[in-house]
Amino acid sequence: MTRLIFRGTGDSMGVPRLYCDCGVCTEARDTGMNRRLRSSLHIWDEEAGHIWIDCGPDFGEQLEAAKLREIDTLLITHAHFDHIGGLVEWADACRWQQKKGIAYAPTEVIPEILARFPWLSSHIDFRAFDESIKLGKWKVFSWRVHHGKNGYAYAFRFEHLETGCKWVYCSDSIGLTGEQQKPLVDLDLLVLGTSFYHEPFAYETRSVYDVLEALELIHKWKPKQTVLTHMSHDIDLRKQYGLPEQVVLAVAGMTIEM
């Protein structure tokens, strides 16, 4: 059995924004429905243990929410701070636990991480994730995707070696080429980043799809189920957006069994 638990569902700044008194940020402070930590996914697999995708600055808080003190494996999509800011905290935990953490990242991502935090390699074993790897009964591979004005990121595709179940985690992308879209077709589950419902800013200044763009792509790709994550304070979980039945907005703590 494998469970996907959404620990972080927010964009790079999270919700509430430090400076903001909008309705979504106010509700996030008062009752917490819209409170969103930086995007991550917790995968619990009966063979592979606790796997985490990305390790942002909220990592410690997310681990506390999961009632965990350690994880078995980390997968890193790219080297932006909202996806690696928790590595310092994880490295310190590994040091105190006298173990070396295992982190997989595409080869070009690893030197970017170590340029910011060169001491991490003393406590974390960074392994190249250019070829497919096996986690439990899941075959996992990565591929490079456009991240708009923010450069590039990677998406991860999981394929179960026995059941044939296929799902993808793609938190940071926009303007995907036809080649980059191929692994996203006919999935059992798609986890896709959408920071705004309808982003009003110039396309060339943006870095992540919005919900309306995602719906067009979902119609094309035809996943059986889609979860939208990486959401900014533009998206309000109290609202009804009229999404298709098979498309939902991620909620912290939400669990899907695969």
C-alpha positions as CSV (number, residue, x, y, z in Angstrom):
1,M,0.0,0.0,0.0
2,T,1.1,3.5,-0.8
3,R,-0.4,6.7,0.7
4,L,0.2,10.2,-0.7
5,I,-0.3,12.9,2.0
6,F,-0.3,16.6,1.1
7,R,1.9,18.3,3.7
8,G,2.6,21.5,1.9
9,T,0.1,23.0,-0.7
10,G,1.3,26.6,-1.0
11,D,3.4,28.6,-3.4
12,S,6.8,30.1,-2.7
13,M,5.5,32.5,0.0
14,G,2.9,30.3,1.6
15,V,-0.4,31.5,3.0
16,P,-0.9,33.8,4.9
17,R,1.4,36.2,3.3
18,L,3.4,38.2,6.0
19,Y,2.3,41.5,4.6
20,C,-1.3,40.7,3.5
21,D,-4.7,41.3,5.0
22,C,-6.8,39.9,2.1
23,G,-9.8,37.7,2.9
24,V,-7.8,34.5,2.2
25,C,-4.8,35.5,4.4
26,T,-7.1,36.7,7.2
27,E,-9.1,33.4,7.2
28,A,-5.8,31.5,7.1
29,R,-4.8,33.3,10.3
30,D,-8.1,33.0,12.0
31,T,-9.4,29.5,11.3
32,G,-6.7,27.9,9.1
33,M,-8.6,26.4,6.2
34,N,-6.5,28.3,3.7
35,R,-3.3,28.0,5.7
36,R,-0.7,26.6,3.3
37,L,2.9,25.7,3.9
38,R,5.4,25.4,1.0
39,S,4.6,22.7,-1.5
40,S,5.7,19.2,-0.7
41,L,4.3,15.7,-0.8
42,H,4.7,13.0,1.8
43,I,4.6,9.4,0.4
44,W,4.3,6.5,2.8
45,D,5.0,3.2,1.2
46,E,5.0,-0.1,3.0
47,E,8.3,-1.2,1.4
48,A,10.1,2.1,0.8
49,G,9.1,3.9,4.1
50,H,8.6,7.6,4.3
51,I,9.5,9.5,1.1
52,W,9.3,13.3,0.9
53,I,9.1,15.4,-2.3
54,D,10.9,18.7,-1.7
55,C,12.1,20.2,1.5
56,G,11.1,23.8,1.8
57,P,11.5,26.2,4.8
58,D,8.4,24.7,6.5
59,F,9.9,21.2,6.5
60,G,10.2,21.0,10.3
61,E,6.6,22.1,10.8
62,Q,5.4,19.6,8.2
63,L,7.3,16.8,9.9
64,E,5.8,17.7,13.2
65,A,2.3,17.6,11.7
66,A,3.2,14.1,10.4
67,K,4.4,13.1,13.9
68,L,7.7,12.0,12.3
69,R,11.3,12.6,13.4
70,E,13.0,11.3,10.3
71,I,12.3,10.3,6.7
72,D,13.9,7.6,4.6
73,T,14.3,9.3,1.2
74,L,14.0,12.8,-0.3
75,L,13.3,13.7,-3.9
76,I,14.1,17.3,-5.0
77,T,12.4,18.9,-8.0
78,H,14.7,22.0,-8.3
79,A,16.9,24.3,-6.2
80,H,14.6,27.2,-5.5
81,F,14.5,28.1,-1.8
82,D,10.8,27.2,-1.3
83,H,11.9,23.6,-2.3
84,I,15.2,23.3,-0.5
85,G,15.1,25.7,2.4
86,G,14.5,22.9,4.9
87,L,17.6,21.0,3.9
88,V,19.7,22.8,6.6
89,E,17.2,21.6,9.2
90,W,17.2,18.1,7.9
91,A,21.0,17.9,7.7
92,D,21.1,19.0,11.4
93,A,18.6,16.3,12.3
94,C,20.7,13.7,10.4
95,R,23.8,14.9,12.3
96,W,22.1,14.5,15.7
97,Q,20.6,11.1,14.7
98,Q,24.1,10.0,13.4
99,K,22.8,8.9,10.1
100,K,23.2,10.2,6.5
101,G,20.1,11.3,4.7
102,I,19.5,10.1,1.2
103,A,18.4,12.7,-1.4
104,Y,17.8,12.2,-5.1
105,A,18.0,15.2,-7.5
106,P,18.8,15.5,-11.2
107,T,22.5,16.0,-11.7
108,E,22.3,19.7,-12.6
109,V,20.3,20.5,-9.4
110,I,22.9,19.1,-7.0
111,P,25.7,21.7,-7.5
112,E,23.1,24.5,-7.3
113,I,22.1,23.2,-3.8
114,L,25.7,22.7,-2.7
115,A,26.7,26.2,-3.9
116,R,24.2,27.6,-1.4
117,F,24.8,25.2,1.4
118,P,28.2,23.5,0.8
119,W,28.3,21.7,4.2
120,L,25.1,19.7,3.5
121,S,27.1,16.9,1.8
122,S,28.6,16.0,5.2
123,H,25.1,14.8,6.4
124,I,23.1,14.2,3.2
125,D,24.1,11.8,0.4
126,F,23.0,13.5,-2.8
127,R,22.4,11.0,-5.6
128,A,21.9,11.7,-9.2
129,F,18.3,11.2,-10.4
130,D,18.8,11.2,-14.2
131,E,18.0,7.5,-14.7
132,S,14.9,5.8,-13.3
133,I,15.1,4.7,-9.7
134,K,13.1,2.1,-7.7
135,L,11.3,2.9,-4.5
136,G,9.5,-0.1,-3.2
137,K,7.5,-1.4,-6.2
138,W,7.4,2.0,-7.8
139,K,9.7,2.8,-10.8
140,V,10.3,6.6,-10.7
141,F,11.8,8.8,-13.3
142,S,12.3,12.6,-13.7
143,W,12.2,14.9,-16.6
144,R,13.0,18.6,-17.1
145,V,10.1,21.1,-17.4
146,H,9.8,24.8,-18.2
147,H,9.3,26.9,-15.1
148,G,8.7,30.2,-17.0
149,K,10.7,33.2,-15.8
150,N,12.1,31.1,-13.0
151,G,14.0,28.8,-15.4
152,Y,13.5,25.1,-15.0
153,A,12.2,22.5,-12.6
154,Y,11.7,18.7,-12.8
155,A,8.6,16.6,-12.7
156,F,8.5,13.0,-11.3
157,R,6.5,10.1,-12.8
158,F,5.7,7.0,-10.7
159,E,4.8,3.7,-12.3
160,H,3.9,0.7,-10.2
161,L,5.7,-2.5,-11.4
162,E,2.8,-4.8,-10.5
163,T,-0.5,-2.9,-10.9
164,G,0.6,-0.5,-13.7
165,C,-0.7,2.5,-11.8
166,K,0.8,5.7,-13.1
167,W,0.9,9.1,-11.4
168,V,2.9,12.4,-11.7
169,Y,4.0,15.1,-9.4
170,C,4.6,18.4,-11.4
171,S,4.5,21.3,-9.0
172,D,6.3,24.1,-10.9
173,S,5.7,24.4,-14.6
174,I,4.3,26.5,-17.4
175,G,4.6,26.5,-21.2
176,L,5.4,22.8,-21.4
177,T,6.5,21.7,-24.9
178,G,4.9,18.8,-26.6
179,E,7.8,16.6,-25.6
180,Q,7.6,17.7,-21.9
181,Q,3.8,16.8,-22.0
182,K,4.2,13.2,-23.1
183,P,4.7,11.7,-19.6
184,L,1.5,13.5,-18.5
185,V,-1.0,11.7,-20.7
186,D,-3.4,9.0,-19.5
187,L,-2.4,9.0,-15.8
188,D,-4.3,7.6,-12.9
189,L,-3.4,10.7,-10.9
190,L,-1.9,14.1,-11.7
191,V,-0.6,16.5,-9.0
192,L,-0.1,19.8,-10.8
193,G,0.9,23.3,-9.5
194,T,-1.5,26.2,-10.1
195,S,-0.7,29.4,-8.1
196,F,-3.7,31.5,-9.2
197,Y,-7.2,30.8,-10.5
198,H,-6.7,33.2,-13.3
199,E,-3.3,34.9,-13.1
200,P,-3.6,38.5,-14.4
201,F,0.1,39.2,-15.0
202,A,2.0,39.2,-18.3
203,Y,2.7,35.6,-19.4
204,E,6.4,36.3,-19.8
205,T,6.6,37.3,-16.1
206,R,5.0,34.1,-14.8
207,S,6.4,30.8,-13.6
208,V,3.4,28.4,-12.9
209,Y,0.1,27.6,-14.7
210,D,-3.1,29.0,-13.4
211,V,-6.3,26.9,-12.8
212,L,-8.0,27.8,-16.0
213,E,-4.9,26.9,-18.1
214,A,-4.6,23.6,-16.1
215,L,-8.2,22.7,-16.9
216,E,-7.5,23.0,-20.6
217,L,-4.5,20.8,-20.3
218,I,-6.4,18.3,-18.1
219,H,-9.0,18.0,-20.8
220,K,-6.1,17.2,-23.2
221,W,-4.1,14.8,-21.0
222,K,-7.2,13.0,-19.6
223,P,-5.9,11.9,-16.1
224,K,-8.4,10.0,-14.1
225,Q,-7.9,12.3,-11.1
226,T,-6.2,15.6,-10.6
227,V,-5.1,17.5,-7.5
228,L,-4.1,21.1,-7.8
229,T,-1.4,22.3,-5.4
230,H,1.3,25.1,-5.1
231,M,-1.6,27.6,-4.5
232,S,-1.2,31.3,-3.6
233,H,-3.5,33.5,-1.6
234,D,-5.5,34.1,-4.7
235,I,-7.2,30.7,-4.3
236,D,-9.9,30.4,-1.5
237,L,-10.9,26.9,-0.4
238,R,-14.2,28.3,0.8
239,K,-15.3,29.1,-2.7
240,Q,-16.9,26.9,-5.3
241,Y,-15.0,27.2,-8.5
242,G,-17.2,24.7,-10.5
243,L,-14.3,22.4,-11.1
244,P,-14.9,19.0,-12.8
245,E,-15.7,16.2,-10.4
246,Q,-12.3,14.6,-11.0
247,V,-10.4,17.8,-10.2
248,V,-9.8,19.0,-6.6
249,L,-7.8,21.6,-4.8
250,A,-5.2,20.2,-2.4
251,V,-5.9,20.6,1.4
252,A,-3.2,20.1,3.9
253,G,-3.4,16.6,5.4
254,M,-5.4,15.2,2.5
255,T,-4.6,11.6,1.8
256,I,-4.8,9.5,-1.4
257,E,-4.2,5.7,-1.5
258,M,-2.5,4.4,-4.6
